[in-house]
Amino acid sequence: MASTYRYKRVLLKISGEALQGTSGFGIDPEVLEDISQQVKEVACGPGERVGLGVVIGGGNIFRGQVLSEKGLNRATGDYMGMLATVINALALQEAFEKKGLETRVLSALRIFEAAEPYIRRRAIRHLEKGRVVIFAAGTGNPFFTTDTAAALRASEINADVLLKATKVDGVFDSDPLKNPDARFYPELTYMQAIERRLAVMDSTALSLAMENRLPIIVFNLTKRGNIKRVLSGERVGTLVTG
């Protein structure tokens, strides 16, 4: 049976804040359940399988940038944030495996007892074997966000699209949770997103995506079934492309 999905290999970027749900900190088991169920829908099934990589943030546990503004060394804070992403990656792995998904965590920081080291060819081989690959610890370098890590890993694994999961329906000119009159953008170019300083991804991530002609779709993860809709080619969220 031929695949019904428009995209065959994707990189899903999930913020750490998405995992905390409404609690404001930590990991909400109900959110893990929802995400893992959505991932199972697209990563399993004869003829339906999508090669899926995931980059996870760590803001639900630690935000180095906030403390660096209060005196903490920025590099130290960023390394602490990378370790937070490893915690989240292990939680995601456990949730995925409970759904029957074979999963591997690849870390840009060497933590051999908990995760495999990130090696590009190894990641691609895992994807070819039908495993979900979770990329932890960002790029492994301070001063780079997990958004940039997502654009980098997506480019390295030759992903067809980068999916940026958020709590709102796409990209707006202001926060729609605070401004009911916020304008929604169904489509944007990379340069429009950069020049207008829209809350898509940071400029480094957008520049990297633009250079590699990597389309970005920003969508609402909290609406169940949206991952499948996006991969099926439905117009969901905001498309950022050249």
PERA-V667512 format. One line per field, one symbol per residue. ss: DSSP state (@ for helix, = for strand, . for the rest). phi: phi as a letter, one per 40 degrees, with the letter a starting at -180 (. if undefined). burial: b if it has 9 or more other C-alpha atoms within 8 Angstrom, else e. Layout:
ss: ???
phi: ???
burial: ???
//
This chain:
ss: ........======.@@@@.........@@@@@@@@@@@@@@@.......======.......@@@@@.....@@@@@@@@@@@@@@@@@@@@@@@@@....=====........==..@@@@@@@@@...=====.........@@@@@@@@@@@....======....==...........==.===@@@@@@.......@@@@@@@@@...======.....@@@@@@......====.
phi: .cccccbcbbbbbbccccccgccgagbcdccdcccccccdcbcbhcgbcbcbbbbbcbccbabccccccbhcdcccccccccccccdcccccdccccccgccbbbbbcbcbccbacccbdcccccdcccgccbbcbgfcgbcgbccccdccccccccgccabbbcbcbcibbcacccbbccdccbcaacdccccccfcccaccccccccccbfccbbbaccccdgcccccccgccbgbcbac
burial: eeeebebbbbbbbbbbbbbbbeeeebbbeebbbbbbbbbbbbbbeeebbbbbbbbbbbbbbbbbbebbeeebebebbbbbbbbbbbebbbbbbebbbebebbbbbbbbeebeeebbbbeeeebbebbeebbbbbbbbbbbebebbbbbbbbbbbbebebbbbbbbbbbbbbbbeebeeeeebeebbebbbeebbeeebeebbeebbbbbbeeebbbbbbbbeeeebbbbbbbbeebbbbbbe
//
